[in-house]
Amino acid sequence: MTVTEPSRTAAPTPPLAARAAAVGGSPVRDILAVTARPEVINFAGGLPAPGLFDGEGVAAAFHAVLTETPERALQYSTTEGEPALRAAIAGRTDVRGLATDADDVLVTTGSQQALSLLATALIEPGDTVLVENPCYLAALQAFGFAGARVVPVPCDASGIDPAALDELVALHAPKLLYTVPTFQNPTGRTLPADRRAAIAGIAERRGLWIVEDDPYGELRFEGERVPWIATYPGAEDRTVLLGSFSKVMAPGLRLGWLRAPAALLRACAVAKQAADLHTPTVNQLAAARYLADNDLDAHVARVAGVYRERRDAMLAELADSLPDGASWIRPEGGMFVWARLPEGYDTTELLRTVITHNVAYVPGAPFFAGEPDRATLRMCFVTQSPDEIAEGLRRLGAGLRGR
């Protein structure tokens, strides 16, 4: 007797979650993949200058913790973070005018994880989140992945318009406002003190969380430091301050933190337990040892001095490289110059031509939560020498003229 095997028709696998299908990848990462050729002068990245890392100091810190306390350095740690590192972060925050204890700090795997944890702890699908316009791209991704309704707040060259913010909070009853008030990514602008005070007052009066992201604040080249929003009356118990060692020590360590009121910090710690248990112990201990053995502020001052020269080199060439009628923001620190070309220019379309001249930038459109301004672009000035910046802008000018 012949036995006929049943036909094997495989059923399809279940679909991805709707949020995974709805949120795309990073256009900046896509551009970097296209522009990785060594002949390209790449203003598209947002990377700190690798030649300025204190490799010897970081290596010595790792050697010390792996030699002196290997059992601890290679073991699991607490979710909230290594006590020595939390204390060091709290101390650095405290001396900058915001009273902070170690228990106020949660160490995260880069400050990007802090954004993800906050989205998990605060946002229900459909909740409204307010953001600057334009906004840090990865924040838009994090909030979009959480299912938030992201609403842009009108901004000018100084940042958020407090009157417009007040109207939007009254209209939408958002859960939070996300802002990078100092040397913002992508624009490089800094929010003045009076606007910070106004935002703190709106948050208190209307009932609003403020997520204040400060990855670039220590990279100041000129002008006076503006206090964190968290220090202004009304903001004390409703502001989450995010920080990172990525721009001042090394991004490969993936060390960030959030400072938050106790109940929200606990919720973020629970979310972190589900995400990764804790940030790598050895990296935390090495960073704490580096801070104990080295003067990070002196290192940052040296880096900022180099970055200032590179910023000045870029600003000096923009008038000759960009079309008549273009405008740009002069940053007092940070890593980026934001420019706007005259009406009729589309920097996304132009990039195809510009790349053939072996230079690249990031089009501005992906940074907008609402209707994009397609004439805008972001350029990072920190990874090239002044001569390379001048040559890159010469190529950019040629590419734009050849559109």
C-alpha positions as CSV (number, residue, x, y, z in Angstrom):
1,M,0.0,0.0,0.0
2,T,1.3,3.4,-0.9
3,V,1.1,6.1,1.7
4,T,0.6,9.6,0.5
5,E,2.1,12.3,2.7
6,P,-0.2,15.2,3.4
7,S,0.7,18.4,1.6
8,R,2.8,20.9,3.6
9,T,1.4,24.4,3.3
10,A,3.2,26.6,5.8
11,A,1.0,29.3,7.4
12,P,2.5,32.8,7.5
13,T,4.3,33.9,10.6
14,P,2.4,36.5,12.7
15,P,3.0,40.1,11.6
16,L,5.3,42.7,13.3
17,A,3.8,45.0,15.8
18,A,2.1,48.0,14.2
19,R,4.6,50.3,15.9
20,A,7.5,48.5,14.4
21,A,6.1,48.8,10.9
22,A,5.1,52.4,11.4
23,V,8.5,53.8,12.6
24,G,11.2,53.8,10.1
25,G,15.0,53.8,10.5
26,S,17.2,56.8,10.8
27,P,17.8,58.7,7.6
28,V,21.0,60.0,9.1
29,R,22.3,56.4,9.4
30,D,21.2,55.7,5.9
31,I,23.1,58.7,4.6
32,L,26.2,57.7,6.6
33,A,26.2,54.3,4.9
34,V,26.2,55.9,1.5
35,T,28.9,58.4,2.4
36,A,31.4,56.1,4.1
37,R,33.9,56.3,1.2
38,P,37.2,57.9,2.5
39,E,37.2,60.5,-0.3
40,V,33.9,62.0,1.0
41,I,34.2,65.0,3.4
42,N,31.3,64.1,5.5
43,F,29.4,66.8,7.4
44,A,26.5,64.4,7.9
45,G,27.6,62.6,11.0
46,G,26.9,63.6,14.6
47,L,30.0,61.9,15.9
48,P,32.6,63.5,18.3
49,A,36.1,63.8,16.9
50,P,37.9,60.4,17.5
51,G,41.3,62.0,17.4
52,L,40.5,63.9,20.6
53,F,39.5,60.9,22.8
54,D,41.7,60.4,25.8
55,G,42.5,56.9,24.9
56,E,45.3,56.5,27.3
57,G,43.3,57.8,30.3
58,V,40.3,55.5,29.5
59,A,42.6,52.5,28.9
60,A,44.3,53.2,32.3
61,A,40.9,53.3,34.0
62,F,39.9,50.0,32.5
63,H,43.2,48.4,33.4
64,A,42.9,49.6,37.0
65,V,39.4,48.2,37.6
66,L,40.1,44.9,35.8
67,T,43.4,44.5,37.7
68,E,42.2,45.6,41.1
69,T,38.6,44.5,41.2
70,P,38.0,42.0,38.4
71,E,35.4,40.0,40.3
72,R,33.3,43.1,40.7
73,A,34.0,44.6,37.3
74,L,32.9,41.5,35.4
75,Q,29.9,40.7,37.6
76,Y,26.2,41.7,37.4
77,S,25.4,45.1,38.9
78,T,22.3,46.9,40.2
79,T,19.8,48.3,37.8
80,E,20.2,51.9,39.1
81,G,23.9,51.9,38.4
82,E,27.2,51.6,40.2
83,P,27.2,53.7,43.4
84,A,30.6,55.3,42.6
85,L,29.4,56.5,39.2
86,R,26.0,57.7,40.4
87,A,27.8,59.7,43.1
88,A,30.2,61.2,40.6
89,I,27.4,62.2,38.3
90,A,25.4,63.7,41.2
91,G,28.5,65.6,42.3
92,R,29.0,67.1,38.8
93,T,25.4,68.0,38.6
94,D,25.4,69.6,42.1
95,V,28.3,71.9,41.4
96,R,26.6,73.1,38.3
97,G,23.7,74.5,40.3
98,L,21.2,71.6,40.6
99,A,21.2,70.0,44.0
100,T,21.4,66.2,43.3
101,D,22.1,63.1,45.4
102,A,23.2,59.7,44.0
103,D,19.7,58.4,44.6
104,D,18.3,60.9,42.2
105,V,20.4,59.4,39.3
106,L,19.7,56.3,37.1
107,V,22.6,55.2,34.9
108,T,21.5,54.3,31.4
109,T,23.1,52.7,28.3
110,G,23.6,56.0,26.6
111,S,21.1,58.8,27.1
112,Q,19.2,57.4,24.1
113,Q,18.1,54.6,26.4
114,A,16.9,57.2,28.9
115,L,14.5,58.5,26.3
116,S,13.2,55.0,25.6
117,L,12.7,54.3,29.3
118,L,10.8,57.6,29.8
119,A,8.6,56.7,26.8
120,T,7.8,53.4,28.4
121,A,7.2,54.9,31.8
122,L,5.1,57.9,30.8
123,I,3.5,57.4,27.4
124,E,0.3,55.5,26.6
125,P,-0.5,55.0,22.9
126,G,-2.3,58.1,21.7
127,D,-0.8,60.4,24.3
128,T,0.4,63.8,23.1
129,V,4.1,64.7,23.3
130,L,5.3,68.2,22.4
131,V,8.7,68.7,20.8
132,E,10.8,71.5,19.4
133,N,10.5,72.2,15.7
134,P,12.9,70.9,14.3
135,C,13.7,68.2,16.8
136,Y,16.4,65.6,17.6
137,L,15.6,62.8,15.2
138,A,16.1,59.8,17.5
139,A,13.7,61.4,20.0
140,L,11.0,61.5,17.3
141,Q,11.7,57.8,16.8
142,A,11.5,56.9,20.5
143,F,8.2,58.7,20.9
144,G,6.8,57.4,17.7
145,F,7.7,53.8,18.7
146,A,5.8,54.4,22.0
147,G,2.7,55.3,20.0
148,A,2.7,59.0,20.9
149,R,1.0,61.7,19.0
150,V,4.0,64.1,18.4
151,V,3.1,67.8,18.0
152,P,5.8,70.4,17.1
153,V,6.0,73.6,19.0
154,P,6.8,76.7,16.9
155,C,10.4,77.9,17.4
156,D,12.6,80.7,16.1
157,A,16.4,81.2,16.1
158,S,16.3,81.3,19.9
159,G,14.2,78.1,20.4
160,I,10.8,77.5,21.8
161,D,8.2,80.3,21.7
162,P,6.7,80.2,25.2
163,A,3.4,81.8,24.1
164,A,2.9,79.2,21.4
165,L,3.8,76.4,23.9
166,D,1.2,77.7,26.4
167,E,-1.5,77.6,23.8
168,L,-0.5,74.0,22.7
169,V,-0.5,72.7,26.2
170,A,-3.9,74.2,26.9
171,L,-5.2,72.7,23.6
172,H,-3.7,69.2,23.7
173,A,-3.0,68.4,27.4
174,P,0.3,66.7,26.5
175,K,2.2,64.3,28.8
176,L,5.5,66.0,28.3
177,L,7.6,68.5,26.5
178,Y,10.9,67.2,25.1
179,T,13.7,69.9,24.6
180,V,17.4,70.1,23.9
181,P,17.7,73.7,25.2
182,T,21.5,74.1,24.9
183,F,23.3,73.8,21.5
184,Q,20.3,71.9,20.1
185,N,20.5,69.1,17.6
186,P,20.0,69.9,14.8
187,T,20.0,73.7,15.0
188,G,22.8,74.5,17.4
189,R,20.6,77.2,19.0
190,T,20.4,77.9,22.8
191,L,17.3,78.8,24.7
192,P,17.6,82.0,26.6
193,A,17.1,82.2,30.4
194,D,13.9,84.1,30.2
195,R,12.3,81.5,28.0
196,R,13.5,78.7,30.3
197,A,11.9,80.4,33.2
198,A,8.7,80.8,31.2
199,I,8.6,77.1,30.2
200,A,9.1,76.2,33.9
201,G,6.1,78.3,34.8
202,I,3.9,76.8,32.1
203,A,4.8,73.3,33.2
204,E,3.8,74.2,36.8
205,R,0.7,76.0,35.9
206,R,-0.6,73.5,33.2
207,G,0.7,70.2,34.6
208,L,3.4,69.0,32.3
209,W,6.5,66.9,32.4
210,I,9.7,68.5,31.0
211,V,12.3,66.2,29.5
212,E,15.5,68.3,29.3
213,D,18.2,66.6,27.2
214,D,21.7,68.0,27.7
215,P,24.3,66.0,25.7
216,Y,26.2,69.1,24.4
217,G,26.0,71.6,27.2
218,E,29.6,71.3,28.4
219,L,30.9,72.0,24.8
220,R,30.6,75.8,25.2
221,F,32.9,78.0,23.1
222,E,31.7,81.4,24.0
223,G,29.1,83.3,26.1
224,E,27.8,82.5,29.5
225,R,26.4,79.2,30.6
226,V,22.6,79.2,30.9
227,P,21.2,77.3,33.9
228,W,19.2,74.1,33.3
229,I,15.4,74.5,33.1
230,A,15.3,72.1,36.0
231,T,16.7,74.9,38.3
232,Y,13.9,77.4,37.6
233,P,10.9,77.8,40.0
234,G,8.1,75.5,39.1
235,A,10.3,72.9,37.2
236,E,11.9,71.3,40.2
237,D,9.5,68.4,40.7
238,R,8.5,67.9,37.1
239,T,11.7,68.0,35.1
240,V,13.8,65.0,34.0
241,L,17.4,65.9,33.1
242,L,19.3,63.7,30.7
243,G,23.0,63.6,30.4
244,S,25.7,61.6,28.7
245,F,29.4,60.9,28.6
246,S,29.3,60.3,24.8
247,K,30.3,63.8,23.7
248,V,32.8,64.5,26.6
249,M,34.5,61.1,27.3
250,A,33.7,58.5,24.7
251,P,30.5,57.4,22.9
252,G,31.6,53.8,22.8
253,L,31.2,53.5,26.6
254,R,27.5,54.0,26.1
255,L,27.1,55.7,29.4
256,G,24.2,58.2,30.0
257,W,22.0,59.0,32.9
258,L,18.7,60.5,33.9
259,R,18.0,62.6,37.0
260,A,14.3,62.5,37.9
261,P,11.8,62.7,40.8
262,A,11.8,59.5,42.9
263,A,8.5,58.0,41.6
264,L,9.4,58.4,38.0
265,L,13.0,57.3,38.5
266,R,11.6,54.0,40.1
267,A,9.3,53.5,37.1
268,C,12.3,54.0,34.7
269,A,14.4,51.5,36.8
270,V,11.6,48.9,36.4
271,A,11.5,49.5,32.6
272,K,15.3,49.2,32.5
273,Q,15.2,45.9,34.3
274,A,13.0,44.6,31.5
275,A,15.3,46.1,28.8
276,D,18.8,45.1,29.9
277,L,19.0,44.5,33.7
278,H,21.7,47.1,34.0
279,T,24.4,49.1,32.0
280,P,27.7,47.1,31.7
281,T,29.5,47.1,35.1
282,V,33.0,47.3,33.8
283,N,32.2,50.4,31.7
284,Q,30.6,52.1,34.7
285,L,33.5,51.3,37.0
286,A,36.0,52.5,34.4
287,A,34.2,55.8,34.0
288,A,34.0,56.3,37.7
289,R,37.8,55.6,38.0
290,Y,38.5,57.9,35.1
291,L,36.6,60.7,36.8
292,A,38.5,60.0,40.1
293,D,42.0,60.0,38.4
294,N,41.6,62.6,35.7
295,D,40.3,66.2,35.3
296,L,37.4,65.7,32.8
297,D,36.6,69.4,32.8
298,A,40.2,70.2,31.6
299,H,39.8,67.5,28.9
300,V,36.5,69.0,27.8
301,A,38.0,72.5,27.7
302,R,40.7,71.2,25.3
303,V,38.2,69.5,23.1
304,A,36.0,72.6,23.1
305,G,39.0,74.7,22.0
306,V,39.5,72.5,19.0
307,Y,35.8,72.5,18.2
308,R,35.7,76.3,18.3
309,E,38.4,76.5,15.7
310,R,36.5,74.1,13.5
311,R,33.2,76.0,14.0
312,D,34.9,79.2,13.1
313,A,36.3,77.6,9.9
314,M,32.9,76.5,8.8
315,L,31.2,79.9,9.6
316,A,34.0,81.7,7.7
317,E,33.2,79.8,4.5
318,L,29.5,79.7,4.5
319,A,28.8,83.0,2.8
320,D,30.9,82.0,-0.2
321,S,29.6,78.4,-0.4
322,L,25.9,78.8,0.1
323,P,23.6,80.6,-2.4
324,D,22.7,84.2,-2.0
325,G,19.8,84.6,0.4
326,A,20.9,81.6,2.6
327,S,20.9,82.0,6.4
328,W,22.4,80.1,9.3
329,I,22.5,80.0,13.0
330,R,25.8,80.8,14.8
331,P,26.1,78.2,17.6
332,E,27.9,79.2,20.8
333,G,28.9,75.6,21.3
334,G,28.0,72.0,20.5
335,M,28.6,70.3,17.2
336,F,26.3,71.6,14.5
337,V,25.5,74.4,12.1
338,W,22.0,74.7,10.8
339,A,21.4,76.5,7.5
340,R,18.5,77.4,5.3
341,L,18.8,77.8,1.6
342,P,16.5,80.2,-0.3
343,E,13.0,79.2,-1.3
344,G,12.9,76.7,-4.1
345,Y,15.8,74.6,-2.8
346,D,15.1,71.0,-1.7
347,T,18.1,69.7,0.2
348,T,16.9,66.1,0.1
349,E,16.9,66.2,-3.7
350,L,20.1,68.2,-3.9
351,L,22.0,65.7,-1.8
352,R,22.1,63.3,-4.8
353,T,24.0,65.9,-6.8
354,V,26.2,67.1,-3.9
355,I,27.4,63.6,-3.0
356,T,28.9,63.3,-6.5
357,H,31.2,66.2,-5.5
358,N,32.4,64.0,-2.5
359,V,30.8,66.0,0.3
360,A,27.7,65.3,2.3
361,Y,25.3,66.9,4.8
362,V,22.0,65.9,6.4
363,P,18.8,67.3,4.8
364,G,16.7,69.0,7.3
365,A,13.3,67.5,6.5
366,P,13.6,64.3,8.7
367,F,14.0,66.5,11.8
368,F,10.5,68.0,11.6
369,A,7.6,66.4,13.4
370,G,5.1,68.4,11.2
371,E,5.4,70.0,7.8
372,P,9.1,70.0,7.0
373,D,11.2,72.9,5.8
374,R,12.8,71.3,2.8
375,A,15.3,74.1,2.3
376,T,17.2,73.3,5.5
377,L,20.3,71.2,6.2
378,R,22.5,70.3,9.1
379,M,26.3,70.2,9.1
380,C,28.6,68.8,11.8
381,F,31.9,70.7,12.0
382,V,33.8,68.7,14.7
383,T,35.3,65.7,12.8
384,Q,37.3,67.6,10.1
385,S,40.3,69.9,10.3
386,P,39.8,73.6,9.3
387,D,41.5,72.9,5.9
388,E,39.2,69.9,5.3
389,I,36.2,72.0,6.3
390,A,37.2,74.7,3.8
391,E,37.6,72.1,1.0
392,G,34.3,70.4,1.9
393,L,32.4,73.7,1.7
394,R,34.1,74.5,-1.6
395,R,32.8,71.2,-2.9
396,L,29.4,71.9,-1.4
397,G,29.2,75.2,-3.2
398,A,30.1,73.5,-6.5
399,G,27.4,70.9,-5.9
400,L,24.8,73.5,-5.1
401,R,25.7,75.5,-8.2
402,G,25.4,72.4,-10.3
403,R,21.8,71.6,-9.3
